[in-house]
Amino acid sequence: MADRSAPGPPESADQTTISAGFLKIFGLGTLILGDSGIGKSESALELIARGHQFVADDIVLIRVTPGGELAGTAPTLSRNFMEIRGLGIINIRAIFGPRSIAREAKVDLVVKLKKWRRGYEVDRLGLKPGDDMTILGRKIPQLAIPVAPGRNIATLIEVACKVHILRKKGYSAPDEIIRRLDRALT
């Protein structure tokens, strides 16, 4: 939900605003970016229905914490609210209860939804790390998910978060399959 009429905090070296959805998924603060109408809010709504926590819709205020990490929250005016095409503005807290809300979360991951087009290059094996997104001088891991009819975007976002958690623990499925292939070939 756009908060364009309300004055936001001034842009500075330690705070900014980003047009995105923001949820806490499996404990990860996850920014969901993409073009207007691609399904960010609908995917976020499905994730909230699955028990993940809502932080912000459309406008995310991001600041540098005293520890040097990034934290995001919703503007006061739009806190707890989400815009869903066809339904209008809904109150997430009123629908799903207070446990569905996280007032603030650390920014851990960026998921960028991209409309799939014929000829669109996709790393099908996951061998190449995604391009990080730089926010306030800090690099945040970013994954791109192609959006096409029939794809369950909410499930793909959940799996992207799980993959990120495993990578942080040192596990990589592509590396494991390469090791298995190497062993089979020797």
C-alpha positions as CSV (number, residue, x, y, z in Angstrom):
1,M,0.0,0.0,0.0
2,A,1.6,3.3,-1.1
3,D,2.2,5.9,1.6
4,R,3.1,8.5,-0.9
5,S,1.1,11.4,0.7
6,A,2.7,11.1,4.1
7,P,6.1,12.6,4.6
8,G,8.7,10.0,5.2
9,P,12.0,10.2,7.0
10,P,14.6,12.2,5.1
11,E,17.0,10.1,3.0
12,S,20.4,9.9,4.6
13,A,23.4,7.7,4.8
14,D,21.8,5.6,7.5
15,Q,18.2,5.4,6.4
16,T,16.2,5.0,3.1
17,T,12.9,3.8,1.8
18,I,12.4,0.9,-0.7
19,S,9.3,0.0,-2.7
20,A,8.9,-3.7,-1.6
21,G,7.0,-6.1,0.5
22,F,8.7,-7.1,3.7
23,L,8.1,-10.3,5.7
24,K,9.8,-12.4,8.3
25,I,10.0,-15.9,6.8
26,F,11.5,-18.7,8.8
27,G,13.1,-15.9,10.9
28,L,14.7,-14.1,7.9
29,G,13.8,-10.5,7.1
30,T,12.9,-10.9,3.4
31,L,12.3,-8.0,1.0
32,I,10.1,-9.0,-1.9
33,L,10.7,-6.8,-4.9
34,G,9.2,-6.7,-8.5
35,D,7.3,-4.7,-11.0
36,S,3.8,-3.4,-10.1
37,G,1.2,-6.2,-10.5
38,I,3.6,-9.1,-10.5
39,G,2.1,-10.6,-7.4
40,K,4.2,-9.4,-4.5
41,S,1.3,-8.6,-2.2
42,E,-0.7,-11.8,-3.1
43,S,2.4,-13.9,-2.5
44,A,3.0,-12.1,0.8
45,L,-0.7,-12.7,1.8
46,E,-0.3,-16.4,1.1
47,L,2.9,-16.5,3.2
48,I,1.2,-14.7,6.1
49,A,-1.7,-17.3,5.9
50,R,1.0,-20.0,6.2
51,G,2.2,-18.4,9.5
52,H,5.0,-16.1,8.5
53,Q,5.1,-12.5,9.8
54,F,4.1,-9.4,8.0
55,V,6.3,-6.2,8.4
56,A,5.4,-3.9,5.5
57,D,3.6,-3.6,2.2
58,D,4.8,-1.4,-0.7
59,I,7.0,1.0,1.3
60,V,9.7,-0.3,3.7
61,L,11.7,2.1,5.9
62,I,15.2,0.8,6.2
63,R,17.8,2.0,8.7
64,V,21.2,1.1,9.8
65,T,21.1,-0.3,13.4
66,P,23.8,0.7,16.0
67,G,25.3,-2.8,15.3
68,G,25.8,-1.9,11.6
69,E,23.0,-4.2,10.3
70,L,20.0,-3.2,8.3
71,A,16.5,-3.2,9.8
72,G,13.2,-2.6,8.1
73,T,9.8,-1.4,9.3
74,A,6.6,0.0,7.9
75,P,5.7,3.7,7.9
76,T,3.5,4.5,10.9
77,L,0.5,5.4,8.7
78,S,0.5,2.1,6.8
79,R,1.6,-0.2,9.6
80,N,-0.5,-3.5,9.6
81,F,-2.1,-2.6,6.3
82,M,-1.8,-4.2,2.8
83,E,-3.3,-3.4,-0.5
84,I,-4.7,-6.4,-2.5
85,R,-6.1,-5.8,-6.0
86,G,-9.8,-6.7,-6.0
87,L,-10.1,-6.5,-2.2
88,G,-8.7,-3.1,-1.5
89,I,-6.9,-2.2,1.7
90,I,-6.9,-4.9,4.4
91,N,-5.7,-5.0,8.0
92,I,-3.4,-8.0,8.5
93,R,-3.5,-7.8,12.3
94,A,-7.3,-7.7,12.3
95,I,-7.6,-10.7,9.9
96,F,-4.7,-12.9,11.1
97,G,-4.1,-11.7,14.7
98,P,-1.2,-10.0,16.4
99,R,1.2,-13.0,15.9
100,S,1.1,-12.4,12.2
101,I,2.9,-9.0,12.7
102,A,6.5,-8.2,13.2
103,R,7.0,-4.5,13.9
104,E,10.6,-4.6,12.6
105,A,13.0,-7.2,11.2
106,K,16.6,-7.4,10.2
107,V,17.1,-7.3,6.4
108,D,18.6,-10.7,5.5
109,L,17.5,-11.5,2.0
110,V,16.1,-9.9,-1.2
111,V,13.8,-11.9,-3.4
112,K,13.2,-10.3,-6.8
113,L,10.2,-11.4,-8.7
114,K,10.8,-11.1,-12.5
115,K,8.3,-11.8,-15.2
116,W,9.4,-14.8,-17.2
117,R,9.9,-14.2,-20.9
118,R,11.0,-16.5,-23.6
119,G,14.8,-16.3,-23.8
120,Y,15.1,-15.2,-20.2
121,E,18.4,-16.6,-18.8
122,V,17.9,-18.6,-15.6
123,D,20.6,-20.4,-13.7
124,R,18.8,-23.7,-13.5
125,L,21.4,-25.5,-11.4
126,G,22.1,-22.8,-8.9
127,L,25.8,-22.8,-9.6
128,K,26.2,-19.1,-9.8
129,P,25.5,-17.0,-6.7
130,G,22.9,-14.3,-7.3
131,D,23.9,-10.6,-7.5
132,D,23.8,-9.0,-4.1
133,M,21.7,-5.9,-3.7
134,T,23.4,-2.9,-2.1
135,I,21.3,-1.0,0.4
136,L,22.9,1.8,2.4
137,G,26.3,0.5,1.5
138,R,25.6,-3.0,2.7
139,K,25.4,-6.0,0.4
140,I,22.3,-8.1,0.9
141,P,22.0,-11.6,-0.8
142,Q,19.5,-11.4,-3.7
143,L,17.7,-14.2,-5.5
144,A,15.6,-13.8,-8.7
145,I,12.5,-15.9,-9.1
146,P,10.9,-16.0,-12.6
147,V,7.1,-15.5,-12.4
148,A,4.9,-17.3,-14.9
149,P,1.3,-18.7,-14.8
150,G,1.0,-21.8,-12.7
151,R,4.1,-21.2,-10.6
152,N,3.4,-21.1,-6.8
153,I,5.4,-18.0,-5.9
154,A,4.8,-18.2,-2.2
155,T,6.2,-21.7,-2.0
156,L,9.2,-20.7,-4.2
157,I,9.9,-17.7,-1.8
158,E,9.8,-20.1,1.2
159,V,12.2,-22.5,-0.5
160,A,14.5,-19.5,-1.4
161,C,14.6,-18.6,2.3
162,K,15.4,-22.2,3.3
163,V,18.2,-22.4,0.6
164,H,19.6,-19.1,2.0
165,I,19.5,-20.5,5.6
166,L,21.3,-23.7,4.4
167,R,23.9,-21.7,2.5
168,K,24.7,-19.7,5.6
169,K,25.3,-23.0,7.4
170,G,27.7,-24.0,4.6
171,Y,25.5,-26.4,2.7
172,S,25.1,-26.1,-1.1
173,A,23.0,-28.6,-3.0
174,P,24.8,-27.9,-6.4
175,D,28.2,-28.5,-4.7
176,E,26.9,-31.8,-3.2
177,I,25.6,-33.0,-6.6
178,I,29.0,-32.1,-8.2
179,R,30.8,-34.1,-5.5
180,R,28.5,-37.0,-6.2
181,L,29.2,-36.8,-9.9
182,D,32.9,-36.6,-9.4
183,R,32.8,-39.7,-7.2
184,A,30.7,-41.6,-9.7
185,L,33.1,-40.6,-12.5
186,T,36.3,-41.7,-10.7
